[in-house]
Every structure is written in structure tokens, then in C-alpha cells.
Amino acid sequence: MAGTFMAIMDVFIVLIAAPAIQDDLHASDAQLQFVLAGYQLIYAVTLVTGGGWGISMGGRKSSSSAWGSSPWPPSAAA
């Protein structure tokens, strides 16, 4: 449930930021659509790959290894 909420929230935030992205990239409407489609494609591939990895490794092991390799919190990475 939380994963679904986060995915929907991510798409919502990107759509809200679309005008700023378009201004920063000096892109036309077609170019902005291409950039957003590329972002969504990469997001979907990462989500499906991560889900498959989580299923094959087991939930607890995959989430602990993902958090272990994450640079969060930033102070721990320094």
C-alpha cells in the first residue's frame, strides 16, 4: 500500500514540476513529453527490476541490502 502511494506521489510531483522542467530545459511541448516519457520508462523499469530482485532474494534481505547501500542519511556517507 505504501509503495503504491509513493509511486503515485512521484508521478504527481513530476507532473506538477513539468512547467519548471520545461522552462529550465527550454523545451517545446513535444520535447517535454519525450523527457517525461523517458523518466516514466526508467522509473517503471527500475520498479519492476527492484520488485523481481526483492522476490528472488526475499523481502527482509533485499530491503536491508538496499538500505545498506543507500547514501541516506547524508551524514553517514561522509
Buried (B, 14 or more C-beta within 10 A) or exposed (E): EEEEEEEEEBBEEBEEEBEEBBEEEEBEEEEBEEBBEEBEEEBEEEBEEEEEEBEEBEEEEBEEEEEEEEEEEEEEEE
